[in-house]
Every structure is written in structure tokens, then in C-alpha cells.
Amino acid sequence: MAAAVTAAVSFPSTTKSSSLSSRTSSIISPDKISYKKVPLYYRNVSATGKVGPIRAQITSDVEAPPPAKVEKHSKKMEEGIVVNKYKPKNPYIGRCLLNTKITGDDAPGETWHMVFSHEGEIPYREGQSVGVIPDGEDKNGKPHKLRLYSIASSALGDFGDAKTLGTGTGIAPFRSFLWKMFFEKHDDYKFNGLAWLFLGVPTSSSLLYKEEFEKMKEKAPDNFRLDFAVSREQTNENGERCTFKPVWHNMPTNCGKC
């Protein structure tokens, strides 16, 4: 092996009269170093009566091949769920067919029910959301940014028993499940189980899709149960605000009675 190894050698000194510099460099022949299959090598070097540790690092001009890329498998793709088919730079241009406010004037916030035409170009499952970029500019004069909205329409989805929870305006995905169960007809799907909806809101005017849910209950009383909790208007037997948190602890005898 003809190449030399450059090593930085440090000689610590305990006296001020040492004739050696506290730090120097030397060229050491490779045949004086015992190589092992480790990246760093340590030996003691003697110079003018001083003994200090030496550390040599071996480098090679041959570049190691880059690690092979691991192909990622998406669980969503395996299940046939389409995500991000369209992106902000390449959006689908749709039309808004309906935009209706479904909360009262005394509600703490506003919720609007919007219907879009997508001509079957936006595949989805119950529980998914869709990103919407409105035309025009925001209050700062900049283009509107994408916002995600829950899809309240049904689509063919998974089968089986499930328990789902949502808060606030999260009622939209539940509406999609229930529409499929009680309002739609499918050749390959018929709901025969029990769906039980607990809807908690601050005011009566915030009971989103209340009329629809009541019609579902009338249509299938053996398959659908419906309970509301209006926290700012109803109270329990202790005079406290009516929420579902204490109600769930007493299911099923006190469920929905607050």
C-alpha cells in the first residue's frame, strides 16, 4: 500500500517548559498502523519523550452506491380509496348548485349546506373531505387558499358495525352514512342494523339536518334512534347544562333524557 495516511496528532503537555507545541501534525506511513474494520484507529505516538494518542481516519475515493429506495405502499390505494386526485395547481372546476344556511341567527356560528356538480369526476367515500378554492380574492387582496369541507353525501363504503364520534359541525359525515342507510337504495347494500345518533349542540337553531334525521326515524323506527342535547337550553335533574358526557355514563336507561 503506497499511499500515506494523514493524521492529526495531539500532544498534551502538563508543563509550561515543554519544547513541543501543544498541537502539531505529522505524516505517518500506513505500515506503522494496524488497520481494523472500524472507521477510527487509535495508537500512541512518541516524540521527544512525550506520549500522546493518535487518531487516524481512513477515507476512500470509491463512492458507495446509494441505498436502494424503498417503494412505499399506500394502504388507501390498496383499499381502492382515491385521494388527492386533483391539487391546487391543477384543480377540478365545478359548479355550486345550492348554498343554503342551515343554522339560525342566534347560533354561535354559521353552517352552510352546499351542493356541487362534479359530473362523477371526484370519487370519494363516506367520511372524506373535499378541498374548495373560491374564485376571487380574500380581504387582503390575495387569491383564496384551499379549505377542507366535510362531505355530507353518501357513497358506497365499508360494511360492518362501527361507532363514530364527531363534534361541532362534524355532523356532515354522519349525514352521509345515514342517507345511505335510510334514504338510498342500492342493489348490493341494505342496512339491517341499528344506527343511534347522539347530536349535541348549544342552541336549537344549531340542530343541523334535524328534519332529515326525524324523517329517518319515522321511516325506520326499529333501525334508527335519535337523541339531542341542547346545552344552552336544556338542563338535567340537577339544573346543570344538558350535555352527552354525563348521559353516556348512564346508558342506556337515561340516554337522551338529560
Backbone bond lengths (Angstrom), bond angles and torsions (degrees), N, CA, C in turn:
res aa  C-N    CA-C-N  psi(-1)  N-CA   C-N-CA  omega(-1)  CA-C   N-CA-C  phi
1 M - - - 1.466 - - 1.522 108.64 -
2 A 1.314 118.70 114.41 1.453 122.79 -170.53 1.515 113.62 -92.24
3 A 1.295 118.64 -21.77 1.462 120.73 -175.27 1.513 110.89 -73.26
4 A 1.298 116.57 146.38 1.464 121.51 177.31 1.514 109.57 -93.70
5 V 1.312 115.25 156.36 1.458 121.96 179.70 1.518 108.41 -110.15
6 T 1.320 117.06 125.88 1.458 121.30 177.69 1.521 109.26 -89.27
7 A 1.332 117.28 127.61 1.459 121.73 -178.58 1.510 109.59 -130.83
8 A 1.307 117.13 137.85 1.466 121.90 173.55 1.510 107.93 -87.50
9 V 1.326 117.07 119.60 1.458 122.26 -175.00 1.515 109.49 -109.80
10 S 1.302 117.25 128.32 1.464 122.13 179.79 1.517 109.14 -112.25
11 F 1.336 116.82 132.35 1.450 122.56 -179.85 1.523 109.04 -119.72
12 P 1.302 118.80 92.69 1.460 119.58 179.34 1.516 110.94 -67.14
13 S 1.324 117.33 138.61 1.464 122.22 -179.83 1.514 109.58 -123.01
14 T 1.339 115.06 141.47 1.470 120.23 -179.88 1.512 112.55 -101.83
15 T 1.353 117.14 -4.80 1.461 119.67 -179.86 1.501 110.35 -123.37
16 K 1.326 117.17 151.47 1.454 122.01 -179.96 1.518 112.41 -77.07
17 S 1.382 117.58 -17.38 1.459 120.99 -176.12 1.513 113.15 -89.22
18 S 1.300 117.25 7.34 1.461 120.15 -178.47 1.511 109.88 -62.48
19 S 1.326 114.29 136.99 1.458 119.57 179.45 1.509 112.75 -83.28
20 L 1.342 116.27 -5.65 1.460 120.68 -179.55 1.519 110.62 -94.52
21 S 1.313 115.52 146.51 1.463 120.09 171.97 1.511 108.95 -69.95
22 S 1.322 116.86 149.64 1.470 119.98 -179.64 1.511 112.39 -68.99
23 R 1.314 118.48 -12.36 1.463 120.75 179.81 1.529 107.69 -152.35
24 T 1.303 117.60 126.13 1.462 121.88 179.20 1.505 109.29 -144.29
25 S 1.310 117.51 171.40 1.456 122.35 179.84 1.511 109.27 -126.13
26 S 1.318 117.22 146.74 1.458 122.52 179.65 1.507 109.92 -137.65
27 I 1.322 116.36 155.65 1.452 122.86 172.01 1.516 107.58 -102.89
28 I 1.308 118.15 122.07 1.459 122.42 -175.26 1.511 108.94 -116.70
29 S 1.311 115.08 135.01 1.464 119.81 179.43 1.513 109.80 -70.60
30 P 1.318 117.36 141.49 1.470 119.55 -177.97 1.509 113.76 -62.02
31 D 1.375 118.30 -26.42 1.455 118.23 -176.86 1.521 112.40 -72.40
32 K 1.332 117.70 -6.41 1.457 121.10 177.03 1.523 112.07 -94.35
33 I 1.305 116.18 -0.87 1.460 120.59 -178.68 1.518 109.09 -116.29
34 S 1.314 116.29 131.63 1.461 120.43 177.30 1.521 107.84 -89.12
35 Y 1.340 116.44 115.04 1.457 121.55 -175.66 1.524 111.02 -86.34
36 K 1.290 115.29 139.85 1.449 122.74 173.73 1.517 108.42 -131.25
37 K 1.309 117.61 169.23 1.466 121.45 -177.34 1.525 110.60 -85.21
38 V 1.303 114.19 59.24 1.462 121.52 173.84 1.509 107.27 -137.55
39 P 1.347 118.56 154.05 1.466 119.59 -174.54 1.520 114.44 -71.71
40 L 1.332 118.99 -24.44 1.457 121.61 -176.35 1.525 110.27 -122.27
41 Y 1.338 116.96 142.30 1.465 122.42 -178.65 1.520 109.19 -127.95
42 Y 1.311 116.74 135.12 1.456 121.95 -177.01 1.537 110.11 -120.29
43 R 1.338 118.51 131.94 1.459 124.37 174.53 1.534 108.54 -143.14
44 N 1.308 116.86 157.81 1.454 121.40 174.75 1.519 109.69 -93.61
45 V 1.309 118.37 134.49 1.456 123.87 -179.03 1.524 108.27 -117.61
46 S 1.329 117.07 131.24 1.463 121.60 -178.83 1.511 109.37 -103.61
47 A 1.305 117.22 129.04 1.462 121.95 177.16 1.517 108.67 -145.86
48 T 1.332 116.60 117.34 1.465 123.63 178.37 1.531 111.53 54.31
49 G 1.316 115.59 42.79 1.451 119.68 176.27 1.506 114.87 81.93
50 K 1.303 117.57 -3.27 1.461 120.90 179.47 1.521 109.71 -101.03
51 V 1.299 116.84 135.75 1.459 122.07 179.20 1.516 108.54 -116.52
52 G 1.298 116.82 128.53 1.462 120.91 -179.92 1.512 110.51 -143.76
53 P 1.325 118.79 161.73 1.471 121.78 -179.75 1.515 111.06 -77.43
54 I 1.302 116.05 147.66 1.467 122.76 175.33 1.515 108.73 -121.99
55 R 1.283 116.88 139.79 1.467 121.67 178.73 1.522 107.75 -124.88
56 A 1.318 116.17 124.13 1.465 121.19 179.60 1.517 109.20 -118.25
57 Q 1.304 117.69 131.87 1.456 122.97 177.34 1.518 108.99 -114.90
58 I 1.312 116.19 124.81 1.456 122.34 -176.16 1.521 109.19 -91.28
59 T 1.311 116.91 129.53 1.458 121.82 176.59 1.510 109.47 -118.17
60 S 1.302 116.28 158.16 1.463 121.38 -178.44 1.515 109.14 -131.40
61 D 1.339 115.40 145.33 1.459 120.75 176.92 1.520 112.17 -80.20
62 V 1.329 116.22 -11.57 1.465 120.39 -178.87 1.522 108.73 -86.14
63 E 1.307 117.20 117.18 1.460 121.56 -178.85 1.522 110.65 -79.92
64 A 1.322 114.76 134.86 1.459 119.27 177.71 1.519 109.60 -72.12
65 P 1.315 117.40 144.49 1.470 119.48 179.69 1.518 110.50 -63.96
66 P 1.320 118.19 143.47 1.471 120.45 179.73 1.518 110.73 -63.07
67 P 1.330 116.90 147.38 1.470 119.19 179.37 1.520 111.09 -62.74
68 A 1.301 114.13 142.46 1.462 119.11 -179.16 1.520 110.33 -66.62
69 K 1.311 116.78 137.97 1.451 121.90 179.40 1.521 110.15 -72.75
70 V 1.313 114.48 133.17 1.458 120.09 178.66 1.517 108.86 -88.19
71 E 1.286 115.91 121.50 1.464 120.16 -178.92 1.522 109.67 -73.22
72 K 1.319 115.25 124.71 1.452 120.68 -178.74 1.527 110.70 -85.79
73 H 1.307 114.77 137.56 1.454 120.29 177.83 1.524 108.73 -111.41
74 S 1.295 116.27 120.19 1.455 121.25 -179.33 1.521 110.08 -83.56
75 K 1.318 115.55 127.69 1.463 120.07 176.99 1.516 110.70 -63.75
76 K 1.337 116.22 -34.89 1.456 119.86 179.60 1.520 111.15 -64.34
77 M 1.344 116.48 -39.92 1.454 119.30 -179.99 1.517 110.80 -67.38
78 E 1.344 116.85 -36.23 1.457 120.18 178.47 1.523 110.82 -62.89
79 E 1.313 116.99 -34.03 1.460 120.91 -178.79 1.522 112.28 -88.71
80 G 1.320 117.26 3.55 1.454 120.59 177.74 1.511 114.52 77.58
81 I 1.330 117.88 19.10 1.459 121.66 179.51 1.522 108.89 -89.88
82 V 1.307 116.39 124.52 1.460 121.47 -178.54 1.524 109.18 -90.83
83 V 1.326 116.97 128.01 1.464 121.72 177.35 1.523 109.07 -131.15
84 N 1.322 115.16 146.61 1.472 121.95 175.29 1.531 112.77 53.57
85 K 1.318 116.25 41.04 1.467 119.00 175.82 1.522 110.22 -64.13
86 Y 1.318 115.76 -37.22 1.465 121.47 176.53 1.522 108.74 -117.77
87 K 1.334 115.99 150.06 1.456 121.80 -177.96 1.527 109.72 -129.60
88 P 1.346 117.57 164.50 1.473 119.79 -177.08 1.524 114.18 -53.27
89 K 1.325 117.73 -35.42 1.463 119.55 -179.93 1.526 112.39 -80.79
90 N 1.302 116.98 -14.07 1.463 121.33 178.34 1.524 108.76 -140.76
91 P 1.341 117.62 68.03 1.465 120.65 -173.92 1.524 112.34 -82.12
92 Y 1.319 113.71 164.73 1.464 119.54 170.85 1.527 107.17 -89.70
93 I 1.317 116.75 131.10 1.463 121.31 -179.66 1.524 108.47 -91.83
94 G 1.328 116.49 109.52 1.456 121.10 -179.68 1.518 111.95 -114.35
95 R 1.332 115.83 179.42 1.465 121.50 179.79 1.517 109.46 -121.39
96 C 1.327 115.78 138.58 1.457 121.02 175.53 1.525 108.15 -87.87
97 L 1.338 116.37 115.54 1.462 121.17 -177.66 1.524 112.36 -89.79
98 L 1.316 117.19 -27.02 1.465 120.54 -176.09 1.522 109.08 -152.83
99 N 1.313 115.82 139.12 1.464 121.40 177.09 1.519 107.72 -142.69
100 T 1.327 117.23 101.12 1.459 122.22 -172.29 1.520 110.82 -123.76
101 K 1.316 116.42 132.03 1.457 120.94 175.89 1.520 108.90 -77.37
102 I 1.331 117.19 128.54 1.468 120.35 -175.45 1.530 111.73 -117.45
103 T 1.321 118.11 15.03 1.463 121.92 172.69 1.522 109.04 -117.84
104 G 1.342 115.66 152.57 1.455 120.46 -179.79 1.519 112.09 -77.94
105 D 1.330 115.28 170.72 1.462 120.38 -178.27 1.527 112.41 -68.08
106 D 1.336 117.64 -24.00 1.460 119.87 -178.79 1.519 112.60 -91.62
107 A 1.313 117.74 1.42 1.464 120.97 178.89 1.526 109.98 -69.73
108 P 1.343 118.05 147.14 1.474 120.34 -178.43 1.523 113.78 -66.99
109 G 1.300 117.96 -16.03 1.463 121.61 178.14 1.511 110.05 -148.79
110 E 1.315 116.80 172.48 1.461 121.68 179.62 1.526 110.49 -108.36
111 T 1.315 115.42 139.68 1.462 121.72 173.89 1.516 108.25 -131.06
112 W 1.321 116.09 131.78 1.457 122.10 -177.80 1.522 109.66 -118.52
113 H 1.317 114.79 139.56 1.461 120.95 175.51 1.527 107.73 -99.06
114 M 1.331 116.45 117.49 1.464 121.59 -176.94 1.522 110.54 -117.06
115 V 1.311 115.66 138.89 1.467 122.28 178.03 1.523 108.09 -116.42
116 F 1.342 116.03 125.80 1.461 121.37 -179.17 1.521 110.44 -116.32
117 S 1.308 115.56 148.45 1.460 121.84 173.01 1.523 108.23 -98.08
118 H 1.355 116.64 124.48 1.464 119.61 179.59 1.529 112.41 -126.60
119 E 1.342 116.55 4.11 1.463 121.88 174.67 1.529 112.41 53.90
120 G 1.320 116.70 30.89 1.462 120.11 178.31 1.514 114.89 73.58
121 E 1.332 117.91 12.49 1.459 121.06 -176.86 1.533 113.07 -92.02
122 I 1.318 117.74 -2.30 1.464 120.67 179.93 1.529 108.55 -120.98
123 P 1.326 118.19 90.96 1.466 120.38 178.45 1.525 110.72 -71.78
124 Y 1.325 117.29 145.99 1.459 120.32 -178.83 1.514 109.69 -158.36
125 R 1.309 115.87 167.70 1.458 124.29 173.27 1.519 108.74 -122.29
126 E 1.333 116.06 160.12 1.458 119.45 175.46 1.530 109.16 -58.68
127 G 1.323 115.88 136.20 1.453 120.53 -179.96 1.509 114.05 98.27
128 Q 1.334 117.98 -14.06 1.456 119.90 178.33 1.530 110.59 -81.96
129 S 1.321 115.51 168.64 1.459 121.59 177.91 1.519 109.43 -123.33
130 V 1.318 115.70 166.01 1.461 121.32 179.84 1.525 108.52 -128.55
131 G 1.316 116.34 139.66 1.456 121.11 178.27 1.519 110.89 -89.87
132 V 1.321 116.80 134.13 1.464 122.06 -177.76 1.531 109.00 -123.53
133 I 1.335 115.88 132.21 1.465 121.74 175.31 1.523 107.51 -118.07
134 P 1.328 119.14 104.40 1.472 120.67 -179.19 1.527 111.56 -66.83
135 D 1.325 114.77 156.15 1.465 120.07 173.68 1.529 109.83 -70.65
136 G 1.321 115.53 164.55 1.457 120.50 174.53 1.516 113.24 84.64
137 E 1.337 115.08 -160.71 1.458 121.79 -175.68 1.521 110.93 -124.58
138 D 1.330 115.78 158.65 1.458 120.04 177.89 1.532 110.17 -84.33
139 K 1.327 117.17 -172.75 1.465 120.83 -175.86 1.523 113.07 -66.22
140 N 1.334 116.36 -17.26 1.462 120.80 178.57 1.525 112.53 -94.80
141 G 1.335 116.64 6.58 1.449 120.46 178.94 1.512 114.48 77.72
142 K 1.331 117.11 17.32 1.459 121.17 179.34 1.526 109.91 -110.93
143 P 1.335 118.05 155.69 1.470 120.25 179.01 1.524 110.76 -59.01
144 H 1.323 115.25 143.75 1.461 119.62 178.95 1.527 110.44 -61.80
145 K 1.331 115.56 144.90 1.458 121.09 176.21 1.524 110.28 -92.38
146 L 1.309 115.48 161.71 1.459 121.03 -179.22 1.525 110.62 -67.76
147 R 1.333 115.55 137.56 1.458 121.70 174.62 1.519 109.04 -128.40
148 L 1.331 115.90 142.07 1.457 121.12 -178.99 1.525 110.52 -92.94
149 Y 1.330 115.52 137.00 1.463 122.18 177.73 1.524 109.12 -129.31
150 S 1.327 115.38 140.74 1.462 120.08 178.50 1.520 110.48 -69.71
151 I 1.325 116.02 141.24 1.465 121.32 178.13 1.520 108.58 -87.47
152 A 1.320 116.56 124.64 1.464 121.80 -177.93 1.517 112.10 -101.55
153 S 1.319 118.24 6.36 1.467 122.15 179.26 1.518 109.73 -97.61
154 S 1.314 115.93 151.88 1.456 119.88 -179.11 1.519 111.34 -85.13
155 A 1.308 115.06 160.60 1.466 123.38 174.24 1.517 106.20 -155.78
156 L 1.314 117.21 158.15 1.456 119.88 179.48 1.516 108.92 -61.74
157 G 1.329 116.55 128.67 1.457 119.70 -176.21 1.511 112.35 -137.87
158 D 1.343 116.30 -154.45 1.456 121.61 -175.99 1.524 110.44 -76.56
159 F 1.322 114.64 160.84 1.456 121.70 179.03 1.526 108.86 -113.14
160 G 1.320 115.91 154.43 1.449 119.40 176.97 1.513 112.26 123.19
161 D 1.341 115.29 170.82 1.457 121.45 -179.50 1.519 109.74 -78.88
162 A 1.312 116.73 146.04 1.460 120.83 179.77 1.512 110.12 -158.57
163 K 1.321 115.63 155.46 1.462 122.67 173.73 1.517 106.66 -121.30
164 T 1.317 117.14 125.79 1.459 121.21 -177.22 1.520 109.41 -126.73
165 L 1.330 116.01 142.82 1.457 121.87 -178.69 1.516 109.82 -128.95
166 G 1.336 116.14 144.71 1.457 120.55 177.69 1.515 109.19 -150.25
167 T 1.325 116.71 159.38 1.462 120.38 179.91 1.517 109.96 -127.83
168 G 1.323 116.39 158.01 1.464 120.81 176.83 1.510 112.12 58.07
169 T 1.330 116.44 -132.69 1.461 120.59 -179.39 1.515 111.77 -78.57
170 G 1.334 117.33 12.98 1.457 120.75 176.34 1.514 113.33 -68.12
171 I 1.332 118.94 8.11 1.458 121.78 179.70 1.519 111.83 -69.64
172 A 1.328 118.29 -20.85 1.468 121.08 -175.04 1.525 113.47 -56.10
173 P 1.340 120.35 -48.52 1.469 118.32 178.76 1.518 113.20 -61.88
174 F 1.350 117.00 -33.56 1.457 119.83 179.07 1.525 110.68 -65.83
175 R 1.312 115.89 -37.27 1.464 119.13 176.87 1.520 110.42 -59.94
176 S 1.332 117.94 -39.01 1.463 120.06 -179.89 1.524 111.04 -65.14
177 F 1.345 116.95 -40.45 1.461 119.43 177.07 1.527 110.71 -61.84
178 L 1.335 116.10 -47.86 1.460 121.10 -173.77 1.523 112.35 -70.22
179 W 1.315 117.81 -34.72 1.462 119.88 176.23 1.525 110.49 -60.48
180 K 1.300 115.21 -43.78 1.464 118.52 179.13 1.526 110.77 -64.18
181 M 1.321 116.78 -38.08 1.462 120.82 -177.52 1.523 113.08 -68.79
182 F 1.354 116.88 -40.85 1.461 119.16 -167.52 1.527 115.94 -120.31
183 F 1.313 119.12 -19.24 1.461 119.93 -176.76 1.524 114.01 -110.17
184 E 1.306 118.15 -20.39 1.459 120.36 -176.19 1.524 111.42 -106.73
185 K 1.317 115.51 156.61 1.460 121.84 177.40 1.523 109.09 -119.11
186 H 1.329 115.76 127.96 1.457 121.86 179.36 1.524 108.98 -130.28
187 D 1.307 116.09 140.45 1.461 120.38 -179.93 1.524 112.19 -66.35
188 D 1.323 116.71 -29.66 1.463 120.40 -175.62 1.527 112.89 -108.76
189 Y 1.331 117.18 15.59 1.460 118.39 -178.66 1.520 110.60 -151.62
190 K 1.340 115.18 133.08 1.460 121.39 174.08 1.522 107.30 -148.27
191 F 1.324 115.89 124.80 1.457 120.45 -177.56 1.522 109.93 -85.82
192 N 1.342 115.96 123.19 1.458 121.27 -179.97 1.528 112.31 -121.80
193 G 1.323 116.76 6.34 1.456 119.71 -177.56 1.514 112.51 -93.29
194 L 1.336 116.09 -156.99 1.459 122.59 179.50 1.522 109.33 -119.08
195 A 1.319 115.89 123.44 1.464 122.09 174.20 1.523 107.85 -108.09
196 W 1.311 116.48 130.86 1.462 121.28 -176.71 1.522 107.96 -127.82
197 L 1.319 116.88 112.28 1.459 122.02 -176.88 1.517 110.43 -102.20
198 F 1.342 115.96 124.51 1.459 122.90 172.27 1.523 106.95 -108.78
199 L 1.308 116.93 116.96 1.461 120.89 -176.98 1.521 109.54 -119.43
200 G 1.322 116.96 113.10 1.453 121.90 179.36 1.516 111.34 -110.31
201 V 1.335 116.31 128.22 1.469 121.98 -177.93 1.528 108.87 -142.11
202 P 1.342 118.62 163.36 1.470 120.04 179.98 1.522 113.98 -76.67
203 T 1.346 117.93 -37.28 1.470 121.74 -177.35 1.522 110.16 -132.56
204 S 1.321 115.90 160.06 1.467 120.31 179.99 1.519 111.91 -61.81
205 S 1.319 116.55 -33.85 1.460 119.45 -179.46 1.524 112.03 -71.37
206 S 1.329 116.77 -7.57 1.463 121.09 177.51 1.520 112.44 -95.82
207 L 1.324 117.32 4.94 1.468 120.73 178.03 1.528 108.77 -76.49
208 L 1.310 116.39 88.06 1.460 121.66 -175.52 1.526 110.90 -69.39
209 Y 1.325 116.04 135.70 1.476 124.06 177.43 1.537 111.92 59.30
210 K 1.312 117.07 29.28 1.469 121.52 -177.21 1.522 111.53 -58.03
211 E 1.340 117.30 -45.69 1.461 120.21 -177.98 1.527 111.26 -64.00
212 E 1.322 116.48 -39.33 1.462 119.60 178.96 1.522 111.11 -62.90
213 F 1.323 117.23 -44.84 1.457 120.78 -178.47 1.529 111.42 -65.28
214 E 1.329 116.06 -36.53 1.467 118.91 178.58 1.529 111.10 -67.79
215 K 1.336 117.10 -34.95 1.470 120.32 175.78 1.526 110.92 -66.33
216 M 1.322 116.80 -37.06 1.464 120.12 177.03 1.519 110.69 -62.27
217 K 1.331 115.43 -40.53 1.456 119.63 179.76 1.522 111.10 -66.16
218 E 1.336 117.29 -39.30 1.463 120.72 177.40 1.527 111.15 -66.06
219 K 1.310 116.39 -37.15 1.460 121.07 -177.16 1.524 112.11 -73.16
220 A 1.323 116.88 -36.78 1.467 120.25 -176.81 1.522 109.84 -137.81
221 P 1.340 117.89 71.04 1.465 120.61 -176.37 1.522 113.83 -63.78
222 D 1.333 117.34 -24.86 1.463 120.29 -179.67 1.530 112.59 -85.57
223 N 1.319 116.05 -11.87 1.468 119.74 -175.92 1.528 113.71 -116.65
224 F 1.331 116.54 -4.16 1.464 118.29 -176.95 1.516 110.62 -142.58
225 R 1.334 115.39 127.58 1.457 121.56 174.64 1.519 108.53 -118.72
226 L 1.323 115.35 147.00 1.462 120.79 -173.23 1.520 109.97 -137.14
227 D 1.331 116.51 127.05 1.458 121.25 178.10 1.521 109.70 -136.27
228 F 1.349 114.99 134.75 1.454 121.47 178.97 1.530 109.83 -112.22
229 A 1.328 115.27 153.02 1.464 122.05 170.36 1.523 106.99 -137.89
230 V 1.343 116.40 113.31 1.467 122.06 -178.96 1.527 106.92 -106.06
231 S 1.308 117.15 98.97 1.465 122.08 -167.25 1.526 114.34 -64.40
232 R 1.325 118.73 -32.45 1.466 120.21 -176.05 1.524 112.72 -90.44
233 E 1.317 116.95 -5.38 1.460 119.80 -176.67 1.517 112.61 -121.78
234 Q 1.313 118.41 -27.53 1.454 121.89 -178.15 1.528 110.41 -105.99
235 T 1.308 115.98 151.35 1.463 121.88 175.95 1.520 109.15 -132.24
236 N 1.324 116.18 156.34 1.457 120.10 177.31 1.526 109.68 -89.89
237 E 1.325 115.99 -170.34 1.466 119.99 -175.61 1.527 112.37 -67.51
238 N 1.328 117.58 -16.44 1.464 121.34 177.98 1.527 112.42 -96.52
239 G 1.331 116.85 6.32 1.447 120.60 -179.74 1.514 114.21 78.89
240 E 1.331 116.98 11.89 1.460 121.35 -179.63 1.522 110.53 -91.82
241 R 1.326 115.06 161.46 1.459 119.32 178.20 1.524 110.76 -58.97
242 C 1.311 114.77 141.88 1.460 120.40 -176.95 1.526 109.80 -86.37
243 T 1.309 116.31 111.16 1.464 122.07 173.51 1.516 108.17 -130.48
244 F 1.314 116.33 167.06 1.457 119.42 -177.63 1.520 113.19 -82.55
245 K 1.326 117.85 -9.77 1.463 119.07 -178.47 1.521 112.14 -59.96
246 P 1.364 119.73 -51.30 1.466 118.21 176.61 1.514 112.81 -73.61
247 V 1.321 117.25 -24.89 1.462 120.42 -178.26 1.516 110.70 -65.97
248 W 1.329 117.06 -42.59 1.462 120.88 -177.01 1.521 112.35 -62.71
249 H 1.340 116.40 -29.24 1.457 118.99 179.61 1.529 111.33 -67.68
250 N 1.325 117.24 -21.61 1.466 121.28 -177.55 1.521 113.16 -109.77
251 M 1.322 118.14 16.00 1.465 119.99 179.45 1.525 109.22 -63.86
252 P 1.362 117.58 146.92 1.458 124.70 -1.24 1.522 113.92 -98.86
253 T 1.352 119.36 -1.32 1.459 120.78 -170.75 1.522 112.90 -65.35
254 N 1.337 117.80 -39.85 1.456 120.80 -177.43 1.515 113.02 -102.66
255 C 1.320 117.08 8.91 1.455 119.50 -173.06 1.520 110.90 -63.57
256 G 1.326 115.54 124.49 1.450 120.90 176.35 1.511 114.27 83.41
257 K 1.339 118.22 -2.15 1.465 119.70 -178.04 1.529 112.30 -96.60
258 C 1.377 116.07 -16.38 1.475 120.34 179.64 1.524 110.64 52.06
